[in-house]
Amino acid sequence: MEEKGDLKVNFDHDPHAVIQDLDIVISKLKKILGNQWVSTDYIDKVAYGKDYWLISNQMTLDGKIPAYPDIIVWPQKTHQIAEILKYANSHKPPIPVIPYGEGSGVVGGAVPIKGGIMVDMKHFDQITINAENMTATIGTGVNGKVLERYMHEHGFRMGHIPQSLHASTVGGYVAHRAAGQFSGKYGKMEDIVKSLEVVLPTGEIVKSKFYPRASVGPIVDRIFLGSEGTLGIVTEVTCRIWPFPEKQAGSSFVFPTLQDSLNAIRETLQANINPAVVRIYDKPETVRHFGSTEKKSKDKLMVIFVFEGSSRLVDLEMTITEENCLKHNGEACSSRPVDHWFETRFNVKESSDFGPYGLVFDTVEVSIPWDKANELYEAVVQEILAVPGALMATGHASHFYPTGVCFYFTFSGVPKKNQDYLELYNQCWDAAVRGTLLKGGAASHHHGMGLNRTRWMQLEHGEEFKLLKRIKKLLDPNNIMNPGKLFSQREEGSVYLTQRSSLDAKPKGGL
Ligand SMILES: Cc1cc2nc3c(=O)[nH]c(=O)nc-3n(C[C@H](O)[C@H](O)[C@H](O)COP(=O)(O)OP(=O)(O)OC[C@H]3O[C@@H](n4cnc5c(N)ncnc54)[C@H](O)[C@@H]3O)c2cc1C
């Protein structure tokens, strides 16, 4: 690795973000938090300069750093966050503040491209269960695996099981409106979170009230679900929980065509049958994941179901699902594909393997109503494969609704002569998102926009984006919260990245 002074960042700090009176700011933060919870150590700055976005990861593998915060803090109480935000907001010039969970985001959401204060939420780790209401009040720094294990130990199920369960927090789930593997039964974050506490960029603490339902004007707290750290720091959420399921069972089927499998699942969900897990793998992914597991999968698409709940309900849901699958040309398989799915569901070896060899690789999850689902799949695969240098585009459908479906595409490629890694990467992304938006789909289903996708915010929201920007201005007049994400367009974010010819700018503030 290069020497400290020579380390290079890939995102220039905005000159306004350089903290001239750094020593004064540090001593103020130490006064608020105590000396041990404030760091400007070199190693911490490097560690908090990236998330799990393929680009920030690749830069790190290349010995570069994508960005770095000026200061890292570990608050323990909500009022401390309030004081930090009040101070950062009133400082001249205002100081950027970035909330941080565990950095498992895959779109650059936590990458501190403007420097500033990184607020690690790990100490917000309390969990309180109300068994009568079937709710849990949870600090947003709680790790997903810790949370689910705690629920199991107490006889409950939270049911939010993202593939990144071991390495992500509740705050990150709220910020990206995440979706777990079992979301068919337990819902996505917007279904799970019933109320929350948030510290606004100006330092006010706002807590929404928990109730089963109400008709008391607009639901204000919803604006913070999916706000990606740009509107405030969420400190606590009250969530719906469930009894630990009496029974869990799985089934799998192979189908001759994607449309057949979509029809079977659409009819099942529209009949209000809710398997916890549903996955359709296209033919290439069926070969990749199940080729050696299930002989019947040859030239077919594999579909996996997992059901959870009371024993009688699980049996009934399985029966109706099976009827729909058989009706639409599905053929029942052995238990092996479901077992295999359980064994490999947290395996992300592929993405770790490819990066070091310079192979461009990523995943793109989008959503689309049923009536365009098959078309969308075809369009996105074709759009990606038409990019010079792209070698592979495959997909599976991973989340379902009575109204539509989420497709999760995987692409890879090798840059051609005169094409660099980033160029090919961005062209593949553009192709996937273009294919989706042209068909009327949403640019992201659950990973969020972050740095990578912020360039599609205007196109995605249309007129609504103006309203969103007004809300941002009102809540965060000095744009201190996670600047460069969600609300930036051409001047910042990933477009800024694509416009650069060099990836090795020197840091202006110095490390
Ligand atoms: C291998 C792998 C598998 C994945 N599988 C899934 C999956 O199945 N489903 C899914 O939805 N996602 C998945 N993800 C993406 C990622 O795990 C989620 O986006 C997760 O929600 C991020 O959580 P985090 O705590 O790591 O957040 P971070 O990466 O630390 O931050 C993400 C964003 O949230 C903001 N933020 C964090 N905490 C707060 C807070 N308290 N208040 C306000 N803003 C905050 C940050 O500023 C940033 O913008 C996967 C990622 C990986 C690497």
The ligand as an SDF file (V2000), in Angstrom:
LIG
                    3D

 53 58  0  0  0  0  0  0  0  0999 V2000
  -24.0110   -9.5090   -0.1710 C   0  0  0  0  0  0  0  0  0  0  0  0
  -25.1020   -8.4990   -0.0410 C   0  0  0  0  0  0  0  0  0  0  0  0
  -26.4170   -8.9170   -0.0600 C   0  0  0  0  0  0  0  0  0  0  0  0
  -27.4590   -7.9680    0.0600 C   0  0  0  0  0  0  0  0  0  0  0  0
  -28.7450   -8.4150    0.1170 N   0  0  0  0  0  0  0  0  0  0  0  0
  -29.7530   -7.5360    0.2670 C   0  0  0  0  0  0  0  0  0  0  0  0
  -31.0980   -7.9840    0.3500 C   0  0  0  0  0  0  0  0  0  0  0  0
  -31.3870   -9.1780    0.3150 O   0  0  0  0  0  0  0  0  0  0  0  0
  -32.0630   -7.0410    0.4780 N   0  0  0  0  0  0  0  0  0  0  0  0
  -31.7740   -5.7120    0.5620 C   0  0  0  0  0  0  0  0  0  0  0  0
  -32.7030   -4.9120    0.6810 O   0  0  0  0  0  0  0  0  0  0  0  0
  -30.5110   -5.2610    0.4940 N   0  0  0  0  0  0  0  0  0  0  0  0
  -29.4960   -6.1350    0.3690 C   0  0  0  0  0  0  0  0  0  0  0  0
  -28.1910   -5.6850    0.3180 N   0  0  0  0  0  0  0  0  0  0  0  0
  -27.9010   -4.2460    0.3870 C   0  0  0  0  0  0  0  0  0  0  0  0
  -27.6210   -3.7200    1.8220 C   0  0  0  0  0  0  0  0  0  0  0  0
  -27.2980   -4.7350    2.7010 O   0  0  0  0  0  0  0  0  0  0  0  0
  -28.8140   -2.9500    2.2850 C   0  0  0  0  0  0  0  0  0  0  0  0
  -28.9450   -1.7870    1.5040 O   0  0  0  0  0  0  0  0  0  0  0  0
  -28.7900   -2.5430    3.7620 C   0  0  0  0  0  0  0  0  0  0  0  0
  -30.0340   -1.9900    4.0370 O   0  0  0  0  0  0  0  0  0  0  0  0
  -27.6910   -1.5760    4.1320 C   0  0  0  0  0  0  0  0  0  0  0  0
  -27.5560   -1.5710    5.5340 O   0  0  0  0  0  0  0  0  0  0  0  0
  -26.2580   -0.9930    6.2760 P   0  0  0  0  0  0  0  0  0  0  0  0
  -26.5980   -0.9430    7.7210 O   0  0  0  0  0  0  0  0  0  0  0  0
  -25.0500   -1.7660    5.9200 O   0  0  0  0  0  0  0  0  0  0  0  0
  -26.2180    0.4670    5.6660 O   0  0  0  0  0  0  0  0  0  0  0  0
  -24.9830    1.3500    5.1420 P   0  0  0  0  0  0  0  0  0  0  0  0
  -24.4090    0.7250    3.9300 O   0  0  0  0  0  0  0  0  0  0  0  0
  -24.0640    1.6690    6.2530 O   0  0  0  0  0  0  0  0  0  0  0  0
  -25.7690    2.6690    4.7250 O   0  0  0  0  0  0  0  0  0  0  0  0
  -26.6950    2.6480    3.7000 C   0  0  0  0  0  0  0  0  0  0  0  0
  -27.4230    3.9930    3.6420 C   0  0  0  0  0  0  0  0  0  0  0  0
  -28.2320    4.1360    4.7980 O   0  0  0  0  0  0  0  0  0  0  0  0
  -27.9290    5.3530    5.4610 C   0  0  0  0  0  0  0  0  0  0  0  0
  -28.1460    5.1010    6.8870 N   0  0  0  0  0  0  0  0  0  0  0  0
  -27.5990    4.1260    7.6450 C   0  0  0  0  0  0  0  0  0  0  0  0
  -28.0660    4.1920    8.9000 N   0  0  0  0  0  0  0  0  0  0  0  0
  -28.9260    5.2290    8.9490 C   0  0  0  0  0  0  0  0  0  0  0  0
  -29.7310    5.8150    9.9710 C   0  0  0  0  0  0  0  0  0  0  0  0
  -29.7450    5.3250   11.2200 N   0  0  0  0  0  0  0  0  0  0  0  0
  -30.5000    6.8820    9.6560 N   0  0  0  0  0  0  0  0  0  0  0  0
  -30.5130    7.3910    8.4010 C   0  0  0  0  0  0  0  0  0  0  0  0
  -29.7670    6.8790    7.3950 N   0  0  0  0  0  0  0  0  0  0  0  0
  -28.9900    5.8090    7.6630 C   0  0  0  0  0  0  0  0  0  0  0  0
  -26.5020    5.6530    5.0590 C   0  0  0  0  0  0  0  0  0  0  0  0
  -26.2000    7.0370    5.1540 O   0  0  0  0  0  0  0  0  0  0  0  0
  -26.5010    5.1810    3.6170 C   0  0  0  0  0  0  0  0  0  0  0  0
  -27.0550    6.1710    2.7790 O   0  0  0  0  0  0  0  0  0  0  0  0
  -27.1440   -6.6130    0.1890 C   0  0  0  0  0  0  0  0  0  0  0  0
  -25.8140   -6.2020    0.2190 C   0  0  0  0  0  0  0  0  0  0  0  0
  -24.7960   -7.1320    0.1040 C   0  0  0  0  0  0  0  0  0  0  0  0
  -23.3770   -6.6660    0.1530 C   0  0  0  0  0  0  0  0  0  0  0  0
  1  2  1  0
  2  3  1  0
  2 52  2  0
  3  4  2  0
  4  5  1  0
  4 50  1  0
  5  6  2  0
  6  7  1  0
  6 13  1  0
  7  8  2  0
  7  9  1  0
  9 10  1  0
 10 11  2  0
 10 12  1  0
 12 13  2  0
 13 14  1  0
 14 15  1  0
 14 50  1  0
 15 16  1  0
 16 17  1  0
 16 18  1  0
 18 19  1  0
 18 20  1  0
 20 21  1  0
 20 22  1  0
 22 23  1  0
 23 24  1  0
 24 25  2  0
 24 26  1  0
 24 27  1  0
 27 28  1  0
 28 29  2  0
 28 30  1  0
 28 31  1  0
 31 32  1  0
 32 33  1  0
 33 34  1  0
 33 48  1  0
 34 35  1  0
 35 36  1  0
 35 46  1  0
 36 37  1  0
 36 45  1  0
 37 38  2  0
 38 39  1  0
 39 40  1  0
 39 45  2  0
 40 41  1  0
 40 42  2  0
 42 43  1  0
 43 44  2  0
 44 45  1  0
 46 47  1  0
 46 48  1  0
 48 49  1  0
 50 51  2  0
 51 52  1  0
 52 53  1  0
M  END
$$$$
